[in-house]
Amino acid sequence: MSLDAITEQMKSRIGNGGSFKKSVKFDFGDDGLVRIDDKVSPAIVTNEDGPVDCTVKVSMADFMDIANGKQNAQMAFMMGKLKVDGDMSVALQLGSILG
């Protein structure tokens, strides 16, 4: 899945926002990033960098495995495949975005 496809999927899941009320950035390294800001209305989902409550650093392949249920996010974190900078409580709420 491409960065554009991931971004569009996130936009459809967030919609106009309202339930997450946080900001998070998925940093895919050289493959780009997706920033979600649900602190504003309507929510913003973009590929532009900006300040966030939490940054999740993960390869795009591992992200896709986690989003598709092929890999457990907690195990990916313990194995060093997923790194979290900032507010860890935001990372724990990402299930509402990832489905």
MDTraj code that builds the backbone (N, CA, C; nanometers):
import mdtraj as md
import numpy as np

residues = "MET SER LEU ASP ALA ILE THR GLU GLN MET LYS SER ARG ILE GLY ASN GLY GLY SER PHE LYS LYS SER VAL LYS PHE ASP PHE GLY ASP ASP GLY LEU VAL ARG ILE ASP ASP LYS VAL SER PRO ALA ILE VAL THR ASN GLU ASP GLY PRO VAL ASP CYS THR VAL LYS VAL SER MET ALA ASP PHE MET ASP ILE ALA ASN GLY LYS GLN ASN ALA GLN MET ALA PHE MET MET GLY LYS LEU LYS VAL ASP GLY ASP MET SER VAL ALA LEU GLN LEU GLY SER ILE LEU GLY".split()
xyz = np.array([
    [0.0846, -0.1177, 0.0000],
    [0.0000, 0.0000, 0.0000],
    [0.0887, 0.1235, 0.0000],
    [0.0492, 0.2227, -0.0753],
    [0.1285, 0.3453, -0.0876],
    [0.0965, 0.4433, 0.0256],
    [0.1809, 0.5439, 0.0389],
    [0.1594, 0.6486, 0.1391],
    [0.0260, 0.7185, 0.1125],
    [-0.0044, 0.7459, -0.0143],
    [-0.1311, 0.8115, -0.0475],
    [-0.2499, 0.7265, -0.0058],
    [-0.2414, 0.5958, -0.0278],
    [-0.3508, 0.5054, 0.0090],
    [-0.3689, 0.5005, 0.1604],
    [-0.2581, 0.4962, 0.2350],
    [-0.2658, 0.4969, 0.3816],
    [-0.3279, 0.6272, 0.4293],
    [-0.2861, 0.7385, 0.3699],
    [-0.3393, 0.8696, 0.4082],
    [-0.4896, 0.8756, 0.3835],
    [-0.5340, 0.8297, 0.2684],
    [-0.6773, 0.8313, 0.2364],
    [-0.7557, 0.7413, 0.3310],
    [-0.6994, 0.6261, 0.3660],
    [-0.7664, 0.5359, 0.4585],
    [-0.7801, 0.6010, 0.5962],
    [-0.6752, 0.6700, 0.6400],
    [-0.6806, 0.7405, 0.7686],
    [-0.7853, 0.8510, 0.7648],
    [-0.7932, 0.9229, 0.6523],
    [-0.8937, 1.0291, 0.6392],
    [-1.0339, 0.9725, 0.6533],
    [-1.0584, 0.8569, 0.5929],
    [-1.1925, 0.7991, 0.6011],
    [-1.2225, 0.7484, 0.7417],
    [-1.1225, 0.6996, 0.8114],
    [-1.1445, 0.6496, 0.9480],
    [-1.1644, 0.7631, 1.0472],
    [-1.0921, 0.8727, 1.0283],
    [-1.1046, 0.9872, 1.1186],
    [-1.2318, 1.0665, 1.0882],
    [-1.2662, 1.0774, 0.9596],
    [-1.3839, 1.1559, 0.9210],
    [-1.3670, 1.3009, 0.9607],
    [-1.4695, 1.3575, 1.0201],
    [-1.4624, 1.4956, 1.0671],
    [-1.3992, 1.5043, 1.2049],
    [-1.3636, 1.3884, 1.2612],
    [-1.2972, 1.3862, 1.3912],
    [-1.3972, 1.3805, 1.5044],
    [-1.3440, 1.4046, 1.6226],
    [-1.4304, 1.4126, 1.7385],
    [-1.4055, 1.3107, 1.8467],
    [-1.3617, 1.1905, 1.8148],
    [-1.3487, 1.0889, 1.9189],
    [-1.2054, 1.0707, 1.9689],
    [-1.1062, 1.0942, 1.8842],
    [-0.9663, 1.0716, 1.9213],
    [-0.9108, 1.1875, 2.0045],
    [-0.9327, 1.3103, 1.9600],
    [-0.8951, 1.4340, 2.0313],
    [-0.7463, 1.4464, 2.0632],
    [-0.6624, 1.3849, 1.9828],
    [-0.5166, 1.3915, 2.0006],
    [-0.4519, 1.4170, 1.8652],
    [-0.3218, 1.4336, 1.8669],
    [-0.2482, 1.4435, 1.7407],
    [-0.1362, 1.3405, 1.7433],
    [-0.1166, 1.2769, 1.6279],
    [-0.0169, 1.1712, 1.6171],
    [0.0448, 1.1753, 1.4782],
    [0.1702, 1.1332, 1.4724],
    [0.2395, 1.1248, 1.3440],
    [0.2935, 0.9833, 1.3283],
    [0.2626, 0.9223, 1.2142],
    [0.3217, 0.7942, 1.1784],
    [0.4389, 0.8263, 1.0864],
    [0.5602, 0.8027, 1.1346],
    [0.6826, 0.8328, 1.0600],
    [0.7338, 0.7038, 0.9965],
    [0.7245, 0.6968, 0.8637],
    [0.7678, 0.5785, 0.7901],
    [0.9094, 0.5946, 0.7347],
    [0.9878, 0.6848, 0.7921],
    [1.1254, 0.7064, 0.7460],
    [1.1278, 0.7645, 0.6062],
    [1.2049, 0.7032, 0.5178],
    [1.2191, 0.7521, 0.3801],
    [1.0893, 0.7425, 0.3001],
    [0.9926, 0.6632, 0.3481],
    [0.8651, 0.6467, 0.2771],
    [0.7664, 0.7591, 0.3060],
    [0.7996, 0.8482, 0.4000],
    [0.7123, 0.9623, 0.4293],
    [0.6462, 0.9517, 0.5646],
    [0.5400, 1.0299, 0.5842],
    [0.4706, 1.0335, 0.7120],
    [0.3230, 1.0646, 0.6911],
    [0.2461, 1.0315, 0.7925],
    [0.1052, 1.0697, 0.7985],
    [0.0846, 1.1353, 0.9342],
    [0.0360, 1.2598, 0.9318],
    [0.0084, 1.3327, 1.0562],
    [-0.1422, 1.3488, 1.0704],
    [-0.1918, 1.3136, 1.1889],
    [-0.3337, 1.3247, 1.2191],
    [-0.3488, 1.4214, 1.3358],
    [-0.4325, 1.5230, 1.3163],
    [-0.4602, 1.6186, 1.4235],
    [-0.6109, 1.6239, 1.4443],
    [-0.6570, 1.5584, 1.5506],
    [-0.7990, 1.5570, 1.5836],
    [-0.8292, 1.6549, 1.6964],
    [-0.7368, 1.7476, 1.7215],
    [-0.7611, 1.8508, 1.8216],
    [-0.8384, 1.9672, 1.7602],
    [-0.8434, 1.9702, 1.6276],
    [-0.9134, 2.0762, 1.5560],
    [-1.0353, 2.0160, 1.4863],
    [-1.1268, 2.1023, 1.4482],
    [-1.2453, 2.0553, 1.3771],
    [-1.2598, 2.1334, 1.2474],
    [-1.2660, 2.0663, 1.1346],
    [-1.2574, 1.9213, 1.1171],
    [-1.1145, 1.8722, 1.1372],
    [-1.1017, 1.7448, 1.1640],
    [-0.9707, 1.6840, 1.1856],
    [-0.8842, 1.6969, 1.0602],
    [-0.7534, 1.7039, 1.0801],
    [-0.6579, 1.7164, 0.9705],
    [-0.5812, 1.5856, 0.9565],
    [-0.5756, 1.5340, 0.8358],
    [-0.4920, 1.4176, 0.8038],
    [-0.4092, 1.4596, 0.6833],
    [-0.2769, 1.4634, 0.7010],
    [-0.1893, 1.5170, 0.5970],
    [-0.0560, 1.4441, 0.5950],
    [0.0200, 1.4687, 0.4909],
    [0.1559, 1.4143, 0.4823],
    [0.2598, 1.5212, 0.5149],
    [0.2149, 1.6351, 0.5647],
    [0.3055, 1.7431, 0.6031],
    [0.3418, 1.7288, 0.7497],
    [0.4677, 1.7555, 0.7806],
    [0.5165, 1.7446, 0.9174],
    [0.4622, 1.8592, 1.0014],
    [0.4539, 1.8374, 1.1295],
    [0.4097, 1.9401, 1.2226],
    [0.4152, 1.8860, 1.3638],
    [0.3910, 1.9722, 1.4619],
    [0.3962, 1.9277, 1.6012],
    [0.2807, 1.8333, 1.6338],
    [0.3111, 1.7306, 1.7135],
    [0.2116, 1.6306, 1.7533],
    [0.2343, 1.5888, 1.8980],
    [0.1337, 1.5242, 1.9561],
    [0.1464, 1.4717, 2.0917],
    [0.2358, 1.3487, 2.0961],
    [0.2351, 1.2715, 1.9862],
    [0.3037, 1.1432, 1.9841],
    [0.3507, 1.1120, 1.8422],
    [0.4719, 1.0600, 1.8308],
    [0.5241, 1.0148, 1.7019],
    [0.5494, 0.8651, 1.7091],
    [0.4947, 0.7931, 1.6118],
    [0.5144, 0.6492, 1.6012],
    [0.6071, 0.6253, 1.4829],
    [0.7266, 0.5729, 1.5105],
    [0.8230, 0.5428, 1.4053],
    [0.8157, 0.3938, 1.3745],
    [0.7854, 0.3636, 1.2485],
    [0.7665, 0.2248, 1.2076],
    [0.7852, 0.2173, 1.0565],
    [0.8335, 0.1039, 1.0091],
    [0.8442, 0.0883, 0.8643],
    [0.7032, 0.0737, 0.8073],
    [0.6872, 0.1087, 0.6804],
    [0.5560, 0.0983, 0.6186],
    [0.5085, -0.0473, 0.6161],
    [0.6004, -0.1401, 0.5921],
    [0.5646, -0.2822, 0.5886],
    [0.5136, -0.3294, 0.7247],
    [0.5835, -0.2916, 0.8325],
    [0.5386, -0.3309, 0.9657],
    [0.4070, -0.2625, 1.0021],
    [0.3906, -0.1370, 0.9619],
    [0.2648, -0.0662, 0.9856],
    [0.1487, -0.1406, 0.9208],
    [0.1686, -0.1828, 0.7962],
    [0.0632, -0.2539, 0.7241],
    [0.0313, -0.3864, 0.7930],
    [0.1339, -0.4574, 0.8406],
    [0.1106, -0.5834, 0.9123],
    [0.0311, -0.5605, 1.0405],
    [0.0612, -0.4523, 1.1114],
    [-0.0113, -0.4196, 1.2344],
    [-0.1554, -0.3814, 1.2011],
    [-0.1727, -0.2951, 1.1010],
    [-0.3069, -0.2494, 1.0631],
    [-0.3941, -0.3639, 1.0124],
    [-0.3323, -0.4620, 0.9471],
    [-0.4074, -0.5758, 0.8934],
    [-0.4224, -0.6903, 0.9929],
    [-0.3681, -0.6728, 1.1141],
    [-0.3810, -0.7756, 1.2162],
    [-0.2820, -0.8901, 1.2036],
    [-0.1842, -0.8780, 1.1152],
    [-0.0842, -0.9839, 1.0982],
    [0.0239, -0.9773, 1.2047],
    [0.0378, -0.8600, 1.2677],
    [0.1405, -0.8410, 1.3699],
    [0.0786, -0.7639, 1.4858],
    [0.1115, -0.8025, 1.6062],
    [0.0641, -0.7356, 1.7257],
    [0.1489, -0.6112, 1.7514],
    [0.0843, -0.4984, 1.7743],
    [0.1566, -0.3724, 1.7954],
    [0.2466, -0.3786, 1.9182],
    [0.1997, -0.4425, 2.0253],
    [0.2816, -0.4512, 2.1466],
    [0.4066, -0.5350, 2.1221],
    [0.3921, -0.6446, 2.0465],
    [0.5085, -0.7275, 2.0146],
    [0.6052, -0.6514, 1.9245],
    [0.5514, -0.5765, 1.8272],
    [0.6362, -0.4962, 1.7388],
    [0.7140, -0.3941, 1.8208],
    [0.6499, -0.3360, 1.9222],
    [0.7158, -0.2396, 2.0102],
    [0.8279, -0.3070, 2.0880],
    [0.7986, -0.4236, 2.1439],
    [0.8991, -0.4956, 2.2232],
    [1.0165, -0.5426, 2.1382],
    [0.9895, -0.5723, 2.0110],
    [1.0948, -0.6186, 1.9206],
    [1.1718, -0.5019, 1.8573],
    [1.1324, -0.3778, 1.8892],
    [1.2017, -0.2614, 1.8361],
    [1.1593, -0.2239, 1.6945],
    [1.0549, -0.2869, 1.6434],
    [1.0068, -0.2542, 1.5093],
    [0.9199, -0.1289, 1.5104],
    [0.8699, -0.0928, 1.6264],
    [0.7834, 0.0231, 1.6425],
    [0.8371, 0.1034, 1.7595],
    [0.8599, 0.2325, 1.7389],
    [0.9126, 0.3183, 1.8440],
    [0.8163, 0.4335, 1.8660],
    [0.8013, 0.4745, 1.9903],
    [0.7083, 0.5812, 2.0251],
    [0.7846, 0.6937, 2.0922],
    [0.7677, 0.8158, 2.0402],
    [0.8238, 0.9355, 2.1020],
    [0.7077, 1.0238, 2.1455],
    [0.7163, 1.0783, 2.2650],
    [0.6108, 1.1660, 2.3128],
    [0.5165, 1.0938, 2.4075],
    [0.3908, 1.1325, 2.4045],
    [0.2893, 1.0840, 2.4975],
    [0.2497, 0.9397, 2.4659],
    [0.2960, 0.8476, 2.5472],
    [0.2687, 0.7049, 2.5264],
    [0.1189, 0.6748, 2.5357],
    [0.0452, 0.7510, 2.6160],
    [-0.0987, 0.7258, 2.6288],
    [-0.1712, 0.7471, 2.4960],
    [-0.1184, 0.8356, 2.4112],
    [-0.1770, 0.8563, 2.2783],
    [-0.1577, 0.7307, 2.1941],
    [-0.0382, 0.6728, 2.2005],
    [-0.0095, 0.5508, 2.1242],
    [-0.1023, 0.4376, 2.1663],
    [-0.1375, 0.4334, 2.2944],
    [-0.2244, 0.3267, 2.3429],
    [-0.3688, 0.3422, 2.2939],
    [-0.4046, 0.4608, 2.2454],
    [-0.5403, 0.4859, 2.1966],
    [-0.5526, 0.4693, 2.0455],
    [-0.4463, 0.4280, 1.9781],
    [-0.4459, 0.4226, 1.8330],
    [-0.5351, 0.3141, 1.7750],
    [-0.5800, 0.2212, 1.8566],
    [-0.6710, 0.1184, 1.8085],
    [-0.7976, 0.1775, 1.7488],
    [-0.8402, 0.2927, 1.8007],
    [-0.9612, 0.3571, 1.7483],
    [-0.9401, 0.4096, 1.6055],
    [-0.8152, 0.4338, 1.5677],
    [-0.7844, 0.4812, 1.4320],
    [-0.7540, 0.3639, 1.3409],
    [-0.6762, 0.2694, 1.3921],
    [-0.6322, 0.1590, 1.3087],
    [-0.7388, 0.0524, 1.2888],
    [-0.8425, 0.0571, 1.3693],
    [-0.9503, -0.0402, 1.3541],
    [-0.9154, -0.1613, 1.4251],
])
top = md.Topology()
chain = top.add_chain()
for i, resn in enumerate(residues, 1):
    res = top.add_residue(resn, chain, resSeq=i)
    for name in ("N", "CA", "C"):
        top.add_atom(name, md.element.get_by_symbol(name[0]), res)
traj = md.Trajectory(xyz[None], top)
